[in-house]
Amino acid sequence: MKKIENLIRGIIRFRVLIIVVLGILMSFSGYQTLKKLSVDNSLSIWFLEDDPSYKAYIDFQENFGSDEIFIAMFPVENAIGEAEMQSLKQLHLSIEALHYVKTSFSLAKAKYPIYANNKINFGDLYNVKRSEKGLKSLFSKLPNITSQLVTNDYKNQFFYIQLNPTPTIEEKRKDIAGEIRTIIEKEYYNYYLTGPPVLNEAYSKGIYKESLTFGVLTVLVITLMLLFLLPSKRYLIISLLSVAIPVSLLFGLITSFGFALNMISMLIPTILMVYSVSDAVHIINVYHKEGILNTSLSKVELLAIAVRKSFTPCFYTTLTTFVGYFALYLSPLPAFKNMGVFTCVGLLLSFILVYIITIIGFSFMTLNFKAAKPLLSIKTVSQSGFINWLNGFTSQYKTSIIVGFTLVLLFGFYSIFQVKIDTDSSNLLAEGKAKQDLRLVESKLQGSSRLQLNVSMANGESILNKGAMKQLEVFQSKLEANPLISAPVSVINIKSFLEKRNPVLFQTNVSDDKIKNTLSLADTNDNSFFKLFSKDLTTAGFTLSLREMKTSELEQVLEDVKRDFESSFDTKNYNLKINGFAVVFAQLNNFILETQFKSFFAAFFVAFLCLLVFIRSLRTTLLVLIPNLLPLTVLAIFMSLLDIPLDVTTAMITPIMLGIAMDDTIHLVYKYRRSKTITGTPKVRMDNAMHYTGSALFSTTIALVGGFLIIASSATPSVKDFGLLCSVTVAIALITDIFYLPALLKKFDN
């Protein structure tokens, strides 16, 4: 006790210096945050650089062209009008002058094959000398290509901008979309723009906007709640500083080390503010109650008692919460790793600073503890009366409570296996122009992202031979029959077109050399937007168009493609390689599942050890642990009933909620467990513990629910689900702590 008093005297003695240092650090952190805070939602945050899938994706971009593609749709009077074509040509010149653009493609650049003099030449698909009827007739013979250039009613044109490979554009990414729009607007006042770079920009802007909004709303909501929950309005400033300072310093660290916000880490400010105020409320609650009970103590002695009685439970609650977040570091996704590390650093800052801030704050206060009252109150609600009723209820009906809650727990375990694992890419995007443009373009184009299939001969020979052509045709027809795939483009489209115009060109007696010499010229630089062959002609490419879809649908597409390949080719002689962002994105389900298992079991094991060390009784530890599983199983019930899947945001929910669920439990059990000063039957000890900590439990739960409800106000569906589920889980955690836990301990902890 003397050591604690000496430490407190030291903090009070140097309180002015500490205030100055914290002020300087906050100023520096604020400057760094305003100057350097950025948003990064690029592919690299979801995959480690040495991840085989990520490496394969980057290699594919280098060899077959990037799928970082802008898609612009221009509503026009006549898609094949001369004036409209001139606008497209001018746009090509302006766009291709940009250093980060690899190529652009539209009807103005499209070519079609003409066979003459034993070789293929290419003519412009659009020719001003050809009549409108002739153009439409020509277009009808290349439907898979022309459907991606103009709509069927000829009222819209499509324009594609292919960027250089992803690693080369990351530093410039935030400016690219703006520059592209500026150039387009010089030619078109009405247009719709979508594609992966546009969606990435929309994610980033939405993240930045919502981070600011969540921060402001959290401060306002916490302030309002504290006016009701704190025993005196004099504690308000201390509580708010306990929230603001750790968050400010954390963001100073994050920005100083060059890290950026992403879809996951945007939640840190709100979550950390709620945790900080929870610890502050518990410390204030202990300080105030001890002030009422010990009127003769000096301020230093009273502070020492408050620190001693609050430190152990606050330490263990911080530790269990720390473990819940640090478990995210076991995830294979860098976004989750960063989220775990950043939040853990924030929790440590919060835990240390909340004591320093409260000690300094209390040292300036002179308060009549018995006369103090909240600034705002609801007189019809009596916390002590409710706690008395609660204690009587859990004593009288403990068996019924245990049976009822245990049945819910068992049903929850069943519901865990009913929860789907799926990420809907459209749910990662808030409502707005980007999402509206995406829907409109996809309604006309039936796709906005690409999938590249590469079929090669196992022996390394040229793919341009009679046998391969027949099997490629069968494969193409199966791809075209798949409702999830739109307009596959390959050498088969060129072959079919030439065959209709020159029936003798690909007769059965034609030699392999003839086929090779004829088709090898089909993959020209002018048509490089569709990669038909590798340079050595050993690989044939299929470019598929896909709409934005769920990872489960992408997995289905990939399975369909593999099945169609195996039924079309002799897999001993032919190989298939599937490339594109869709392949990488589809793997998120596996990563999410891996994240859940690793992080939850790590958090559960460490939390169990913490409780065992804290309680020092295996029997009591097990009884305490059971109610902490109930909120997670109720979470599974809600997710299965509401059809909310585990996705990239909700994937981190179980380890986090396990840590949160244990916070109130630890504070309650700290006053319940046997010690030199705590004696009596389980009923007496639990009733006393509820009276001592009950108000703080209600206050912190209200603060947590309020903070997560702010997240639930997000315009991004996936983030909204995360906030809603966390709010429900925290509320259920309180219910289990005040009903299920007391009933179990009163019944079995003899």
C-alpha positions in Angstrom: 0.0 0.0 0.0 2.9 2.4 0.8 4.4 1.8 -2.6 1.1 2.7 -4.3 0.8 5.9 -2.1 4.4 6.9 -3.0 3.7 6.3 -6.7 0.6 8.5 -6.4 2.5 11.2 -4.6 5.1 11.2 -7.4 2.4 11.5 -10.1 0.8 14.4 -8.2 4.1 16.1 -7.6 5.0 16.1 -11.3 1.4 16.5 -12.5 2.1 19.8 -14.2 5.0 18.3 -16.1 3.0 15.2 -17.1 0.2 17.5 -18.3 2.7 19.5 -20.4 4.3 16.3 -21.9 0.9 14.8 -22.7 -0.2 18.1 -24.3 3.0 18.2 -26.5 2.5 14.5 -27.5 -1.1 15.1 -28.3 -0.2 18.1 -30.4 2.4 16.2 -32.3 0.0 13.2 -32.7 -2.7 15.5 -34.0 -0.3 17.1 -36.5 0.9 13.8 -37.7 -2.7 12.4 -38.0 -3.9 15.5 -40.0 -0.8 15.5 -42.2 -0.3 11.8 -42.9 -3.5 9.9 -42.2 -4.4 8.0 -45.3 -6.6 5.1 -46.4 -5.3 1.9 -48.1 -7.8 -0.7 -49.2 -5.6 -2.2 -51.9 -5.1 -5.9 -52.5 -1.9 -6.0 -50.6 -3.6 -5.5 -47.2 -5.5 -8.7 -47.7 -2.6 -10.9 -48.7 1.0 -11.3 -47.5 3.6 -10.4 -50.2 5.0 -14.0 -50.1 1.5 -15.6 -50.4 1.6 -17.9 -53.4 -1.8 -16.7 -54.6 -0.8 -13.1 -54.4 2.5 -13.9 -56.2 0.6 -15.8 -58.9 -1.8 -12.9 -59.4 1.0 -10.4 -59.8 2.8 -12.7 -62.3 -0.4 -13.1 -64.2 -0.7 -9.3 -64.5 2.9 -9.0 -65.8 2.4 -11.7 -68.4 -1.3 -11.4 -69.5 -2.2 -7.9 -68.6 -3.6 -6.2 -65.5 -7.3 -6.7 -64.5 -7.1 -3.3 -62.8 -9.6 -1.9 -65.4 -11.8 1.1 -65.5 -15.1 0.6 -67.3 -16.9 3.7 -68.6 -20.3 3.6 -70.1 -21.4 6.5 -72.2 -25.1 7.0 -73.0 -25.2 8.3 -76.6 -27.7 9.0 -79.3 -26.2 6.5 -81.7 -23.3 4.2 -80.5 -22.1 3.7 -84.1 -22.5 7.4 -85.2 -19.6 9.2 -86.7 -19.5 12.0 -84.1 -19.7 9.5 -81.3 -16.7 7.6 -82.7 -14.6 10.8 -83.0 -15.2 11.4 -79.2 -14.0 7.9 -78.5 -10.9 8.4 -80.6 -10.0 11.6 -78.9 -10.5 10.0 -75.5 -8.1 7.2 -76.4 -5.4 9.7 -77.2 -5.8 11.5 -73.9 -6.0 8.4 -71.8 -3.1 6.5 -73.3 -0.8 9.5 -72.7 -1.1 8.7 -68.9 2.0 6.9 -67.7 0.1 4.4 -65.5 -2.2 3.3 -68.3 -1.2 0.2 -70.3 -3.9 0.4 -72.9 -7.4 1.4 -73.6 -10.1 -0.3 -75.6 -13.4 0.6 -77.2 -15.3 0.2 -80.5 -12.9 2.9 -81.9 -9.9 0.6 -81.5 -11.5 -2.8 -82.1 -10.4 -4.9 -85.0 -11.9 -7.9 -86.8 -10.0 -10.6 -88.8 -10.0 -10.7 -92.6 -8.4 -13.7 -94.3 -6.7 -13.0 -97.6 -3.6 -14.2 -99.4 -3.2 -17.1 -97.0 -2.9 -14.9 -93.9 -5.0 -12.9 -91.5 -5.2 -9.2 -91.7 -7.2 -7.0 -89.4 -9.5 -4.2 -90.3 -11.3 -1.7 -88.1 -14.5 -3.1 -86.7 -16.0 0.3 -87.1 -15.6 1.8 -90.6 -17.3 5.1 -91.4 -17.7 3.9 -95.0 -19.8 0.9 -94.0 -23.5 1.4 -93.7 -25.3 1.2 -90.4 -27.0 -2.0 -91.5 -23.6 -3.4 -92.6 -22.1 -2.6 -89.2 -24.8 -4.2 -87.3 -24.6 -7.3 -89.5 -20.8 -7.5 -88.9 -21.3 -7.0 -85.1 -23.8 -9.9 -85.0 -21.1 -12.2 -86.2 -18.8 -11.4 -83.2 -21.4 -11.2 -80.4 -19.0 -12.0 -77.5 -16.8 -9.1 -78.4 -19.3 -6.5 -79.7 -21.6 -7.0 -76.6 -18.7 -5.6 -74.6 -18.4 -2.5 -76.8 -22.0 -1.4 -77.3 -25.4 -2.3 -75.9 -27.9 -4.2 -77.9 -30.0 -1.0 -78.5 -26.9 1.0 -79.6 -27.6 3.6 -77.0 -24.5 3.1 -74.9 -20.8 2.7 -75.6 -18.3 1.0 -73.4 -14.7 2.3 -72.9 -12.0 0.3 -71.1 -8.9 1.6 -69.4 -6.4 -1.0 -68.4 -3.8 0.1 -65.9 -0.3 -1.2 -65.4 0.2 -4.1 -62.9 -0.9 -3.4 -59.4 2.5 -3.0 -57.7 3.5 -0.2 -60.1 0.4 1.9 -59.4 -0.1 1.6 -55.6 1.6 4.9 -54.8 -0.4 6.8 -57.4 -3.7 4.9 -56.8 -5.5 7.6 -54.8 -5.0 10.2 -57.6 -5.7 7.9 -60.6 -9.5 7.8 -60.5 -9.7 11.6 -60.2 -7.4 12.2 -63.2 -9.3 9.6 -65.3 -12.6 11.4 -64.4 -11.2 14.8 -65.3 -10.1 13.6 -68.8 -13.4 11.8 -69.4 -15.4 14.9 -68.5 -13.6 16.9 -71.2 -15.4 14.7 -73.8 -18.5 13.5 -71.9 -20.8 15.3 -69.4 -22.9 12.2 -68.8 -21.1 8.9 -68.1 -21.0 6.0 -65.6 -17.7 4.7 -64.3 -16.9 1.5 -62.5 -14.4 -1.3 -62.3 -12.0 -2.4 -59.5 -10.1 0.9 -59.3 -13.3 2.9 -58.9 -14.6 0.5 -56.2 -11.3 0.7 -54.4 -11.5 4.5 -54.4 -15.1 4.3 -53.1 -14.0 2.0 -50.3 -11.2 4.4 -49.3 -13.4 7.5 -49.3 -16.1 5.7 -47.4 -13.7 4.5 -44.8 -12.2 7.9 -44.2 -15.6 9.6 -44.0 -17.0 7.0 -41.6 -14.0 7.0 -39.4 -14.4 10.7 -38.8 -18.2 10.3 -38.3 -17.9 7.4 -36.0 -15.3 9.3 -33.9 -17.5 12.4 -33.5 -20.6 10.4 -32.8 -18.8 8.2 -30.2 -17.6 11.2 -28.3 -21.1 12.7 -28.3 -22.8 9.5 -27.2 -20.3 8.7 -24.5 -20.6 12.2 -23.2 -24.4 11.9 -23.0 -24.2 8.5 -21.3 -21.7 9.7 -18.8 -24.0 12.5 -17.7 -26.4 9.8 -16.6 -24.0 7.1 -15.4 -21.3 9.0 -13.5 -22.0 9.7 -9.8 -21.0 13.3 -10.3 -20.7 15.7 -13.2 -17.2 16.6 -11.9 -15.9 13.2 -13.2 -17.0 14.0 -16.8 -13.8 15.8 -17.9 -11.6 13.0 -16.5 -13.6 10.4 -18.3 -13.4 12.2 -21.7 -9.7 12.8 -21.3 -9.2 9.1 -20.6 -10.9 8.5 -24.0 -9.3 11.2 -26.1 -5.6 11.0 -25.1 -5.0 7.3 -25.8 -6.8 7.4 -29.1 -4.9 10.6 -30.1 -1.5 9.1 -29.2 -2.3 5.8 -31.0 -3.1 7.5 -34.2 0.1 9.6 -33.9 2.0 6.3 -33.7 0.1 4.7 -36.6 0.7 7.7 -38.9 4.3 8.3 -37.8 5.2 4.7 -38.8 3.5 5.1 -42.2 0.5 2.8 -41.7 -2.9 3.6 -43.2 -6.5 3.0 -42.3 -8.4 0.2 -44.0 -11.9 -1.3 -43.9 -11.0 -3.1 -40.6 -8.8 -0.7 -38.8 -11.3 2.2 -39.3 -13.2 0.7 -36.3 -10.3 1.2 -33.9 -11.2 4.7 -32.7 -14.7 3.8 -31.8 -13.7 0.5 -30.1 -10.8 2.0 -28.2 -12.8 5.0 -27.0 -15.5 2.7 -25.6 -12.9 0.5 -23.8 -11.1 3.5 -22.4 -14.3 4.9 -20.9 -15.2 1.5 -19.5 -12.0 1.4 -17.4 -12.5 5.0 -16.4 -16.0 4.3 -15.2 -14.9 1.3 -13.1 -12.1 3.3 -11.4 -14.4 6.3 -10.8 -17.0 3.9 -9.4 -14.5 2.4 -6.9 -13.1 5.8 -5.9 -16.5 7.2 -5.3 -17.8 4.3 -3.3 -14.6 4.2 -1.2 -15.0 8.0 -0.7 -18.4 7.5 0.8 -17.2 4.6 3.1 -13.9 6.2 4.2 -14.6 9.8 5.1 -11.5 10.2 7.3 -8.9 9.2 4.7 -6.6 11.7 3.0 -6.8 12.1 -0.8 -3.6 10.1 -1.4 -4.9 7.3 0.8 -8.2 7.2 -0.9 -6.6 7.2 -4.3 -4.3 4.3 -3.2 -7.4 2.3 -2.1 -9.1 3.0 -5.5 -6.0 2.0 -7.4 -5.5 -1.2 -5.4 -9.1 -2.3 -5.6 -9.6 -1.5 -9.3 -6.2 -2.5 -10.6 -6.5 -6.3 -10.5 -9.9 -6.5 -12.2 -9.0 -3.8 -14.7 -5.7 -5.5 -15.5 -7.4 -8.8 -16.1 -10.2 -7.3 -18.2 -7.5 -5.5 -20.3 -5.5 -8.7 -20.6 -8.5 -10.8 -21.8 -9.5 -8.0 -24.2 -5.8 -7.7 -25.3 -5.7 -11.5 -25.9 -8.9 -11.3 -28.0 -7.4 -8.7 -30.3 -3.9 -10.1 -30.3 -5.4 -13.4 -31.5 -6.2 -11.6 -34.7 -2.4 -11.5 -35.3 -2.7 -15.3 -36.1 -4.9 -14.5 -39.1 -3.2 -15.0 -42.5 -4.7 -11.6 -43.6 -2.5 -8.5 -43.1 -5.5 -6.3 -42.5 -6.5 -8.4 -39.4 -2.9 -8.6 -38.2 -2.6 -4.8 -38.3 -6.0 -4.4 -36.6 -4.9 -6.8 -33.8 -1.5 -5.1 -33.2 -2.8 -1.5 -33.4 -5.7 -2.2 -31.0 -3.4 -4.0 -28.5 -1.1 -1.0 -28.5 -4.1 1.2 -27.9 -5.3 -0.9 -25.1 -1.9 -0.8 -23.3 -1.8 3.0 -23.8 -5.4 3.3 -22.5 -4.8 1.1 -19.4 -1.7 3.0 -18.4 -3.0 6.5 -19.1 -6.4 6.0 -17.6 -4.7 5.6 -14.2 -2.4 8.6 -14.7 -5.3 10.8 -15.9 -7.7 9.8 -13.1 -5.0 10.3 -10.4 -4.1 13.7 -11.7 -7.8 14.6 -12.2 -8.8 13.4 -8.7 -5.9 15.4 -7.3 -7.5 18.6 -8.5 -11.0 17.7 -7.2 -12.6 18.4 -3.9 -15.9 16.5 -3.7 -18.6 15.9 -1.2 -19.1 12.2 -2.1 -22.4 11.7 -0.2 -24.0 14.9 -1.7 -22.8 14.2 -5.3 -25.3 13.1 -7.9 -25.3 12.7 -11.7 -26.1 15.8 -13.8 -28.9 13.8 -15.5 -30.9 11.0 -13.9 -34.0 8.9 -14.4 -35.7 9.0 -11.0 -38.1 6.2 -11.8 -35.2 3.7 -12.0 -33.5 2.6 -8.8 -30.3 0.6 -9.4 -30.1 -0.6 -5.8 -33.7 -1.7 -5.9 -33.1 -3.5 -9.2 -30.0 -5.2 -7.8 -31.9 -6.3 -4.7 -34.6 -7.9 -7.0 -31.9 -9.5 -9.1 -30.2 -11.1 -6.1 -33.5 -12.5 -4.9 -34.5 -13.7 -8.3 -31.2 -15.6 -9.0 -31.4 -17.2 -5.5 -35.0 -18.3 -5.7 -35.0 -19.5 -9.3 -31.4 -20.5 -9.8 -32.3 -24.0 -11.1 -34.8 -22.7 -13.7 -32.3 -20.0 -14.8 -29.6 -22.6 -15.3 -31.8 -25.0 -17.3 -33.2 -22.2 -19.5 -29.8 -20.6 -20.3 -28.1 -24.0 -20.8 -30.8 -25.0 -23.4 -30.0 -21.7 -25.2 -26.3 -22.5 -24.9 -26.8 -25.9 -26.5 -29.0 -24.5 -29.3 -26.3 -21.9 -29.9 -23.7 -24.6 -30.3 -25.9 -26.2 -33.0 -26.4 -22.8 -34.7 -22.6 -22.4 -35.0 -22.6 -25.0 -37.7 -25.5 -23.2 -39.5 -23.6 -19.9 -40.0 -22.4 -19.4 -43.5 -19.0 -18.2 -44.5 -19.3 -15.8 -47.4 -18.2 -12.3 -48.4 -20.5 -10.3 -50.7 -18.3 -7.7 -52.4 -21.3 -5.4 -52.9 -21.8 -5.4 -49.1 -18.3 -3.9 -48.6 -19.5 -0.8 -50.5 -21.8 1.9 -49.1 -24.7 3.2 -51.1 -23.6 6.1 -53.3 -22.7 6.9 -56.9 -20.0 4.2 -57.2 -22.5 1.5 -56.2 -25.2 3.0 -58.4 -22.9 3.1 -61.4 -21.8 -0.5 -60.8 -25.4 -1.7 -60.8 -26.2 0.3 -64.0 -23.1 -0.8 -65.9 -23.6 -4.5 -64.9 -27.2 -4.4 -65.9 -26.1 -3.5 -69.4 -22.7 -5.3 -69.6 -23.5 -8.3 -67.3 -20.0 -8.0 -65.8 -17.4 -5.6 -64.4 -14.4 -7.8 -63.5 -12.3 -10.2 -65.5 -11.2 -13.8 -65.1 -8.4 -15.2 -67.3 -8.2 -18.9 -68.1 -5.0 -20.2 -69.7 -5.1 -23.6 -71.4 -1.7 -25.1 -72.4 -0.3 -28.4 -73.7 1.4 -30.4 -71.0 4.3 -31.3 -73.4 4.9 -27.6 -74.1 3.9 -27.8 -77.8 1.9 -25.2 -79.6 -1.8 -25.1 -78.7 -2.7 -24.2 -82.3 -3.5 -27.6 -83.7 -6.6 -29.5 -84.9 -7.1 -31.6 -81.8 -6.7 -28.7 -79.4 -9.0 -26.5 -81.4 -11.8 -29.0 -81.2 -11.5 -29.3 -77.5 -11.2 -25.5 -77.1 -14.5 -25.2 -79.0 -16.2 -27.6 -76.6 -14.8 -25.8 -73.6 -15.9 -22.4 -75.0 -19.5 -23.6 -75.5 -19.7 -24.9 -71.9 -18.4 -21.5 -70.6 -21.0 -19.7 -72.6 -23.7 -21.9 -71.1 -22.7 -20.9 -67.6 -25.2 -18.2 -66.3 -22.5 -16.7 -63.9 -20.1 -16.1 -66.8 -20.6 -13.4 -69.4 -19.1 -13.2 -73.0 -16.0 -15.4 -72.9 -13.5 -14.2 -75.5 -10.9 -16.5 -77.0 -9.3 -17.6 -80.3 -12.4 -19.7 -80.8 -14.4 -16.5 -81.5 -11.9 -15.5 -84.2 -11.9 -19.0 -85.6 -15.7 -19.2 -85.7 -15.9 -15.8 -87.4 -13.3 -16.8 -90.1 -15.0 -20.2 -90.6 -18.3 -18.6 -91.4 -16.8 -16.4 -94.0 -14.4 -19.0 -95.4 -15.8 -22.5 -94.8 -12.9 -24.2 -96.5 -10.4 -22.5 -94.1 -10.6 -25.1 -91.3 -11.7 -28.2 -93.1 -10.8 -31.6 -91.6 -7.9 -32.1 -94.0 -6.2 -28.9 -93.1 -2.7 -29.3 -91.6 -1.7 -28.2 -88.1 0.9 -25.9 -89.6 -1.8 -24.2 -91.6 -3.9 -23.7 -88.5 -0.9 -22.4 -86.6 0.1 -20.0 -89.4 -3.4 -18.8 -89.9 -4.4 -18.1 -86.2 -1.0 -17.1 -84.8 -1.6 -13.5 -86.1 -4.9 -13.2 -84.3 -3.3 -11.9 -81.2 -2.2 -8.5 -82.4 -1.2 -5.5 -80.4 -4.4 -3.7 -81.5 -6.4 -6.5 -79.8 -4.1 -6.8 -76.8 -7.0 -6.0 -74.4 -8.1 -9.6 -75.0 -5.0 -11.9 -74.5 -5.6 -14.8 -76.9 -2.2 -16.5 -76.7 1.1 -16.5 -74.9 4.0 -15.2 -76.9 5.3 -18.8 -77.6 1.8 -20.0 -78.7 1.8 -22.8 -76.1 -1.1 -21.3 -74.1 -4.5 -20.2 -75.3 -6.3 -17.5 -73.2 -10.0 -17.1 -72.4 -11.1 -13.8 -71.0 -14.3 -14.1 -69.0 -16.5 -11.2 -67.7 -18.0 -11.6 -64.2 -20.3 -9.4 -62.3 -19.6 -8.4 -58.6 -20.6 -11.5 -56.6 -20.2 -13.4 -53.4 -17.2 -15.5 -52.6 -19.4 -18.5 -52.6 -20.5 -17.7 -56.1 -16.9 -17.2 -57.2 -16.0 -20.5 -55.8 -18.9 -22.0 -57.7 -17.6 -20.4 -60.9 -14.1 -21.7 -60.3 -15.5 -25.2 -59.7 -17.6 -25.0 -62.8 -14.6 -23.9 -64.9 -12.5 -26.8 -63.6 -15.3 -29.3 -64.1 -15.9 -28.0 -67.7 -12.2 -28.2 -68.4 -11.9 -31.8 -67.1 -14.9 -32.9 -69.2 -13.5 -31.1 -72.4 -9.8 -32.1 -72.3 -7.7 -35.0 -71.5 -6.1 -33.6 -68.3 -3.0 -35.7 -68.9 -2.2 -33.7 -72.0 -3.6 -30.3 -71.1 -3.2 -28.0 -68.2 -5.5 -25.2 -66.9 -4.5 -22.1 -65.0 -7.1 -19.7 -63.6 -5.9 -16.1 -63.0 -7.3 -12.8 -61.9 -8.4 -11.0 -58.7 -11.5 -13.2 -58.6 -9.3 -16.2 -57.8 -7.6 -14.4 -55.0 -10.9 -13.0 -53.6 -12.5 -16.4 -53.7 -9.9 -17.6 -51.2 -11.1 -15.2 -48.6 -13.6 -17.8 -47.3 -10.7 -20.1 -46.4 -8.8 -17.3 -44.8 -11.8 -16.2 -42.8 -12.4 -19.8 -41.5 -8.7 -20.0 -40.6 -8.9 -16.7 -38.8 -11.9 -17.8 -36.8 -10.4 -21.1 -35.6 -6.9 -19.8 -34.8 -8.0 -16.5 -33.2 -10.9 -17.9 -31.2 -9.1 -21.0 -29.8 -6.0 -18.9 -29.0 -8.2 -16.3 -27.2 -10.2 -19.0 -25.4 -7.1 -20.8 -24.1 -5.3 -17.7 -22.9 -8.6 -16.4 -21.4 -9.0 -19.7 -19.5 -5.5 -19.5 -18.1 -6.1 -15.8 -17.1 -9.3 -16.8 -15.2 -7.6 -19.7 -13.6 -4.7 -17.6 -12.3 -7.2 -14.9 -11.3 -9.7 -17.1 -9.5 -7.2 -19.9 -8.3 -9.9 -22.5 -8.4 -10.5 -24.9 -11.3 -14.1 -25.6 -10.3 -15.0 -21.9 -10.1 -13.1 -21.1 -13.3 -15.1 -23.6 -15.3 -18.4 -22.3 -13.8 -17.3 -18.7 -14.7 -16.2 -19.7 -18.2 -19.5 -21.3 -19.2 -21.6 -18.1 -19.1 -18.9 -16.4 -21.2 -19.5 -18.9 -24.0 -23.3 -18.1 -24.1 -23.0 -14.7 -25.7 -21.0 -16.2 -28.6 -23.5 -19.0 -29.1 -26.4 -16.5 -29.0 -24.4 -14.5 -31.6 -24.4 -17.7 -33.8 -28.1 -18.0 -33.3 -28.7 -14.4 -34.5 -26.3 -14.9 -37.5 -28.1 -18.0 -38.6 -31.6 -16.7 -38.1 -30.9 -13.3 -39.8 -28.7 -15.0 -42.5 -25.7 -12.9 -41.7 -22.6 -14.7 -42.9 -19.0 -14.5 -41.6 -17.2 -12.1 -43.9 -14.2 -9.9 -43.9 -15.6 -7.7 -41.1 -17.5 -10.1 -39.0 -14.7 -12.7 -39.2 -12.9 -11.0 -36.2 -16.0 -10.9 -34.0 -15.7 -14.0 -31.9 -12.2 -13.4 -30.3 -13.1 -9.8 -29.7 -16.5 -10.6 -28.1 -14.9 -13.3 -26.0 -12.6 -10.7 -24.5 -15.4 -8.2 -24.0 -17.8 -10.8 -22.5 -15.2 -11.6 -19.8 -14.6 -8.0 -18.8 -17.8 -7.6 -16.6 -17.4 -11.2 -15.4 -13.9 -10.4 -14.0 -15.1 -7.3 -12.2 -18.0 -9.3 -10.7 -15.9 -12.3 -9.7 -13.2 -10.1 -8.2 -15.6 -9.0 -5.5 -17.1 -12.6 -5.3 -14.0 -14.8 -4.9 -12.9 -15.9 -1.4 -10.2 -13.9 0.2 -9.2 -12.6 3.7 -11.7 -9.9 3.5 -14.4 -11.7 1.4 -16.1 -14.5 3.3 -19.5 -16.2 3.5 -21.6 -18.5 1.4 -21.7 -18.2 -2.4 -25.1 -16.5 -2.1 -23.8 -13.8 0.3 -20.6 -13.2 -1.6 -22.4 -12.9 -5.0 -25.1 -10.6 -3.6 -22.5 -8.3 -2.1 -20.5 -8.4 -5.3 -23.6 -7.4 -7.3 -24.2 -4.4 -5.0 -20.6 -3.2 -5.2 -20.0 -3.6 -9.0 -23.6 -3.6 -10.4 -23.8 0.0 -11.3 -20.4 -0.1 -13.1 -21.4 -3.2 -15.0 -24.5 -1.5 -16.3 -22.6 1.7 -17.1 -19.8 0.0 -19.1 -22.3 -2.2 -21.0 -24.4 0.8 -22.0 -21.2 2.5 -23.1 -20.1 -0.5 -25.2 -23.6 -1.1 -26.7 -23.7 2.6 -27.5 -20.3 2.5 -29.2 -21.1 -0.5 -31.3 -24.5 0.9 -32.3 -22.6 3.8 -33.7 -20.7 1.3 -35.9 -24.1 -0.2 -36.7 -25.1 3.1 -38.3 -22.5 2.6 -41.0 -23.7 2.9 -44.6 -21.6 -0.1 -45.5 -23.7 -3.2 -45.0 -20.9 -5.5 -43.8 -19.7 -3.0 -41.2 -23.3 -2.3 -40.1 -23.8 -6.0 -39.5 -20.6 -6.1 -37.4 -21.8 -3.2 -35.2 -25.2 -4.7 -34.8 -23.9 -8.2 -33.8 -21.4 -6.7 -31.4 -24.2 -4.6 -29.7 -26.4 -7.7 -29.3 -23.5 -9.8 -28.0 -22.4 -7.2 -25.4 -26.0 -6.9 -24.2 -26.3 -10.7 -23.9 -23.0 -10.8 -22.0 -24.5 -8.5 -19.4 -27.6 -10.6 -19.1 -25.6 -13.8 -18.6 -23.4 -12.1 -16.0 -26.3 -10.9 -13.9 -28.5 -14.0 -14.3 -26.7 -17.1 -15.5 -23.4 -16.6 -13.7 -24.9 -15.8 -10.2 -27.2 -18.8 -10.6 -24.4 -21.2 -11.5 -22.1 -20.0 -8.6 -24.9 -20.0 -6.0 -25.9 -23.5 -7.1 -22.6 -25.3 -7.7 -19.7 -23.3 -6.1 -19.8 -24.9 -2.7 
